[in-house]
Every structure is written in structure tokens, then in C-alpha cells.
Amino acid sequence: MTEEYVGVKFATKFVKKEKPINKNNENLIAYSKKLYSLNMMPDYGLGSSGNLSFRTEKGFIITPTATHTNNMSEDDLVEVLKVDLKKRKIKVIGIKKPSSECFMHWMIYNKMPEINAIFHGHWEKVIKNAKRYKIPSTEKELPYGTKKLGNSVLDILEKGKFIIMKNHGFVCVGKSMREAHDDIVNINNMVKFNF
């Protein structure tokens, strides 16, 4: 990841300043902590890089910005209810601000109704060797948290559920959090055996 992190690039409107309630919150935190323990969501100073989400009836619940994954709790999660790409505004339920990659998550959920989970991390070994492992990758590096990045991800998700954002990170989508997790585990096993 070559661009320095400067925070979210949109305005957040809190509809309710309380933690979102969902039976899948604990699973999201558990998967986040597992990816963190595998160094796929490393710390960058203000928090851990990467973000995970799952679809809800009202929108999606996502991990927050500027939070260390190993200390994350349900109080940190944010439910995104509405996204306005043109005005760069997001309506949420939560206490913290949502991840800076909300636009990308929203764009994927909006375009791919069969997808119910999105896992994004920063796994250097795979990012640098995407071509070697024949993992689809965006053509060029684009600024994080932007519509352009979201569009470039959508353009290549048809080539596979696990893709690389050039010089940035990976995105893995699934019909469930378990499916996204299992696909990452399969990639991890491939990397271990082929390196």
C-alpha cells in the first residue's frame, strides 16, 4: 500500500449513536481477529488495515476506521444504511466512523445481490505475487476509499471471488462470511505449498 492513510473521504451522518444489533456481529469480529492473527490486517499506527462486512436487511455492518482489530468489540461496529456517492455522504448506526472503504463495499453489495460478505485485507505476500499465483488484479493502483477503486474492483470480480487491488490489498467476496473465510484459507494453503 503506497498511499499514506489520511482517514475517510466522506461525511458520516449518525442516524443513531449506538452499536448496531445483529446476531452475526460476533462472527464478523472473530473473522477479523483471525485475519489479523495471520498478518492479513496489519497495524498501521491508528489501527489495523483492512475491513470486513456482511449484508443486513437495512444495508451492511462493517468494521470501523482507525481501530486496532485485536481490541475490537461489538461497540466498534457500524451499520451503513445509505450511501450517496455523488455527495460523498453515508448514513449509519454506530458509535465510531465506518471503514474508509465503505464506498467499495456498498458498490459490491449494490451490484452483486448474491454476495453477503466482503473481506478486505493487506496480505503483502499475495499482493506482490498475484501474477505468480494467477490471482486477478486491477490494472493500476488507485486511491483508497474512492468510487474509481470500487469500479476497478467490480470490473474484475467476475474473474474470481478473490482479487487483488494493485499495490493495495485483497478483496474476497462470498455468499456468507464462512465462504469468504474458506476461500482465503484455500489461497493461504496454496501460497504455503507453492512458495
Secondary structure, 3 states (H helix, E strand, C coil): CCCCCCCCCCEEEEEECCCCCCCCHHHHHHHHHHHHHCCCCCECCCCECCEEEEECCCCEEECECCCCHHHCCHHHCEEEEEEECCCCEEEEEECCCECCCHHHHHHHHHHCCCCCEEEEECCHHHHHCCCCCCCCECCCCCCCCCHHHHHHHHHHHCCCCEEEECCCEEEEEECCHHHHHHHHHHHHHHHHHHC
